């Protein structure tokens, strides 16, 4: 749907986070005299400073709102597409769209590289933008990584690197020039409703793309049958690939591992994906690979917080699924390690995680948050017995205190929760900042935590 189709219509914006507010700003610039209804499920007592005099604002559950009174609902990503009120509005003939869809409908000049995957999207998107910029292209990095796409309308670039979450793809009709899928494992099942629908929502990005880039080693590949574009690969066995020495294009060594400023095999695969995407976008792998050493890793992703009392602290708050926590443990293999696990319970199965620890068990494990008891129970029943203890605590401050007590000098404490941050924190970034603040205020003496092994 184009912006011109919104003029004079009865519009509601659902969700007043970053994207919702950016959409309101866009409409105000386009049609300053057109009122809009703003709906957010959080309570607020006064209008946001970016609301306008003609706006109507409503708070409370969507189930309590009459969404059928509108012509168009512009849904923010966090609002579930499959919720009853959204379904009912569609059935009543209300158009339900997103600001991402509007951006793609307006489609600026320049090629679009769209990046998705269960994990690694932000690092890979930022790395692709870094490589293309270093190769002399003007690049705009936007989407789920922090800059709402809709706020970039009117700007120009040779290449748009767009990070897209499954929330943004589920109802998206778009044809990027290049679509990159990094990996797939169960995530956000509470939003999508099932594992299969999550996968289906995720891979639909590939179906209309001009070129498709995927990991050749992914187990599931039947969904590639619906792709109309040429399929390209990266990974450990095809295309630009990695082994235990470095990154390769065919038999040509592009970069040794020692020059990669990112930890772990998963990040080496992200580098392969970024190089392959840059190649498709017009930057030769040999040229692009030389720019990887100058890439600055993003925060909250295996980020060193520093040392306190001889203990090294690492913030991997971005890890919101058990698979991501396993990848972090693999990246830090060989260290004396205490890991902090737990957060919001999305109903994921932790059995495979427990079994994986048979070959790579940290010396200490501290379970916390809403699903902390579940993780603790699953690990205990599967015989996971870390040398320095398996603990259960209530929250992040208690977990940090327990980690301080359980980790000897020379050891490492890793926050890699394997679960989302809410409701305790607004997002993984706030959780990561809270962790960093706790480390920076550690007392001069070790204090025992409140958890019991």
N, C-alpha and C positions, 0 to 999 in steps of 0.2 A: 504494500500500500504506500502510495506516494504522499508527501506532505500536503500537496494540493487537495487530496481527497479528505483531509481532516478539517478543512475550512467549513465553518458553519455547522458542524456536527456536534451532537451531544456526547462529550468525551469524559471518561473517567480514567485517571491514572491509578493503578493498583500498586501500592508499595512505594514508600517515600524514602528509599535508600539512595545510594549514589546514582543509579540509573534512573529512578523515578524523578529525582530532582533535575537531572540533566535533561530528561524529556520535557519537563515543565518549562525549563529555560528555553529549549528549542521551540516549543509552541509559542511561547511569549514573543520570541524574536520574529517568528513567522507571522503570527496573528495576535498582536498585542491587545486587541479589544475583545478577544474571544474568551469567555469564561470556561473554566475546567473544574471538574470535581476531583478532589484528591482524597484517596482512601488509603488508610494505613491501619493495620491491625494493632499497632501499638497505641497506647493512650497518649494523647498530648493535650495540653491545656491552652496553648496559644498557637497561632499560625507560625509556621517557619518563616524566617526572614526572606526566603525566596518565593513564598506564596505571593499572590497578587490580589488586589482589592476585590476583583470580581469573582475570585475563586470561592468554591464551597469545599470545606474540608470535613471529612467524616472519619471517625476512629471506631475500632471494635472489629469483631470477627466478621469475615466476609459472609458467613452464614446469616448474619443479622442485617445485611444490606440487600436492597433491591437492585441487583445489577442489571435486571432486564429493562430498566428505564432508560438505559444509554444506547446510543448507536454504536459506539466503539469503546472497547476496554483496551487500554495499553498496559499490559501486564509486566511488572518487574520480574526478573529471573527467580527470585526467591518465592514467588507465589506459585504454588503447585498447579500445573496445567490440568491435572486430572481430578482436582477437587470438585465437589458437588456444585458449588455456586458457579464455577466457571463452566461446567458442563451444562447447567441449566440456562445460563446466559446464551451459550451457543445455540442451544435448542430453540431459544426464543428469537433467534435471528440476529443476535448481537455479534458484531465482528470482534474477535479477540486477537490482538496482534502484540508485537513487542517493538521496542525502540531499535533493537538489532535488525528486525525485518525492515523497518522504515529505512535504516541506513543502507542496507543492501539494495532496496528498491531505488534509492536515490543514486546509488553506485557511482562514486567519484572516479575520475580518471586514475589510471595506474593499476598494476596487477595486485590481486589480493591473495595472500598466503594465509589460510585459515588453519589454526592449530588446535587440536583437541587430544584427549586421552584421559585415562583415569588419574594419572599422576605425571608430573614433569612438564605440564603445559607452560607455566610461567617461565621457568628456566629456559626451556627450548625456544619459546617465542622471543624472549629477550635476547637470547644468543643469536637467533636468526637475524633479528634487527641489527645487532652489533656487527655481524659478519657482512651484511649487505651495506651498511653504512661505511664500513672500512673499505669496501670495494667501490665506493664512490657513488652509491645510489642514495637518493633522498628517501627516507623511510619514516613511516608513522606507525608506532606501536600502540595498540589500543585494544579495547574489549574487556574481557574478564580480568586482565592484568592490572586494571586500575583506572584507565581513562575510558569512560563510556564512549562507545562508538558514536552515538548520536551527537555528542558534544564536539565532534570533529568535522561535522558537515561544513562544507565551504573551504576546507583546507585541502592542500594538494600534496601529492607524494608520488614518487616513481613506484614504490611498493608499500602496500599496507600489510603489516603483520598483525593478524587479528587472533587473539586467544579467545576460544569459545568453550564455555562449560556445557554440560549436558542440559542444564536448565535453559540455556540460550538456543540450543540446537533443536530441542524437542518439537517445536512448532515452526522452525525456520525453513523458508523456501528460498534457497540461494544457490548461486553457482560460482564459488570462488575459482580463481585460476588454478590454485594448488590447494589441496586439502591434505593435511598431515594428521594421521592417527598414530599416537605414540604407543599405546597399550590399552588393554581392557581388563578390568577385574571389577567385582561388585562394589559399587559406590552409590550413595544417595538413594538407597532403596525406599526410604520413607517418602521421598518426593515422587519417584517414578512408579512405585507400587510393586515392582517385581524386578528380578535380575534380568529377565529376558527383555522387558520393556526398556530398562536402562540401556542395554546393549543396542536395541533397535533405535532408540532415540539418539544414541551417540553416533552410530555409523551412518545415519541418514545424511550427515554432512558430506560424505564421500560420493553420494550417488549422482550429484549433478556437477561435480567439479571437473574442470578441464584436465587436471592431472591429479592422481592419487598417490600418496606416499605412505607406506605402512611397514611395520616390522615383519620381515619374512619369517621370523621364528614364532609368531603368534599362533597359538593352537587353533583358534577359530578363524576361518577364512571364507566360509560360504557366503557371507554378506557382501563379499567383493563382486559376486555375480551381478549385482544390480548397478555396478559402477559403469558410467558411460565413458569416462576418461581413461587414458593410458595409466596403467598401474606400475609404480616404481617401488623399490625396496631399499631398506637399510637393515642393519642388525648385526648378527654374529656370523651369518652364513651367506648373506647376499647383499649386493649393492655396496655402498660405503659401509664398512663393517669394522669391528674391533676384535682384537684377541688379547692375550695377556701381555702384549708388548706395546700396542698403540692403535691408532686409527689408520685405516687403509682404504684406498680406492683400487680395487683389483689387487694386484701384488705390490702396488706402490705405497710405501709408508708415508702417510700425510703428517702424522704428529705422534711422537712417543708419549706414553702415559705421564711421564714426569713433567711434561709441559702443560698438562690440563689442570686448570685451577679449580676443579670440581672433584669431590670425593665420590668413589663408588662406581660399580659396574653400570648401575642404572643411569648415572650421569654420563658415562662414556657412550651409552646408547643414545642419550639425548644429544650428545655432540655429533654422533653419526647422523641422526635425524636432521639436525640443524644444517650440517654440511650438505646433505642430500637436497634439502629444501632450497638452500642458497644456490646450489648447482642448477636446479630447475628454474630458479628465478634469475639466472644469468651471471652467477659468480662462480668461477671455476673452483673446484675443491682444493686444489693446490694453493691458490691464492687465499681462499677463505680460511683454511686450516691454520695458516700463520698468524691469524688474528685471534684465535681462541685463547692463547696465553694472556691476552690483555683484557679478557672479559672479567667483569666484577660480579662475583656470585650474588644472588639475591638474598635478602635477609630471611631468617626463619627457616632456612634450608641447610641443614648441617652447618650452621653458622657458629663459629667459635665465640663464646662469651668471655673467654679468658680463664685465668686460674685463680682459685681461692684456696688457701691452706694446702697447696700442692696438688689440688684436684682440678682437672680440666673440665670445663662445663660447655656443653654443646646444645644449641637451640635448633631443634628440628620440628618446630610446632606445626609446620605445613603438613606433617604426616597425619592425615585424618582417616587412614585405613590401615588395617594390619599389614597388608602387603608393603605399604610404604615404610612401616617400622622395620620389617624384615630387611628391606633394601638398605636402610640406615645401619642396621646391625652388621650387614655384610660389608658396607663401606668402611666400618670401623673395626673390622676383624683384626685380631691380634692384640687388641688393647684390653686392659683390665677395666671392665665396663659395668656400670650400673645404669639401668634404663628405667624411665618413668613412663608408664602406660595408663591410658584410660581417659575418658571424657564422656561425651553424650552417647547413649546406647541406641544404635540404629538397628539392632537386631542381627548384626553380622555374626557369622560363625568363626570362633577363634580356635577351633580344633586344629586346623592346618597350621596355625601359628605355633601352637604348643608342640606339634610334631616336628616342625622345622627347627625348634630349639634343641632337639636332640643332637644336632651336629654343630650348633653355634649358640650355646647358652651363655648369656652374660653372667658375671659373677654376682650381680644383685638385680632384683626386679622389684619395683614398687608400683603397685596398682592403686589407682585413684579415680575419683569422679563417679558419675552415675553408673557406668559399666565396670568400675573397678572390682566390685565383688564378683561379677561374672567372669572377668579375666582371671582373677585370683583362683576362682573355683575350677575353671577349665585347666589352668596350668597345674594346679595341685593334683587333679584327677589324672592328668597325663604324666605324672611323675617328674615334672620340672622342679628341680631342687637346686637353685643357684648356691654356690659356695658361701656367699655372704648373706643369703637369706631372700625369701619371697615375702613381701610385706603388703599389707592392705591399709591405706590411709584414706582420709576423706577428700582432701583437696590438694591443690598445687603447693601452697605454703608448707603443709605437713609433709608432702612428698619431697620437697627440697631439704627440709630439716632431716628427714629420715635418710636421704641420700648422703647428706653431709656426715651423718653418724656412721653409715655403713660402708663408706668408700675410703680406702686408705690413700695416703699421699702417693702420687704417681698414677692414680686411677683416673677414669673419665666418667662423668655423669652425662647421660644423653636424655634430653626431653624429646621423645618421639612417640606421641600418645597413641597413634593408631585409631584415633576417634576425633570427631568434631569437637569444637570448643564450647558451644552453647549447652546449657543456658548460663554457665558461669561467666563466659566471656563472649563478646560480640562476634569475634572471628578469631582465626588462628593467629593473626598479627597481634591482636590485643593479648592473647595468651602468651605469645612469644615475648612481648614486651614485659609482661608481668613476671615471667621467668627470669628475664635479664635483670629486672629491678630487684627481685629476691636475691639473686646472686651478688649483685653489687652492694647489697646491704647486709651480707652475712657477717655475723659477729666474729670477734677475734677467737672465739672458742667454739669447738664443736658442741652442739646440743643434741641430745637424743630426740628422735622423732616420736610421734604419738602412735605410730602403727606397730602392729605385732606381727612377727613372721608367721 
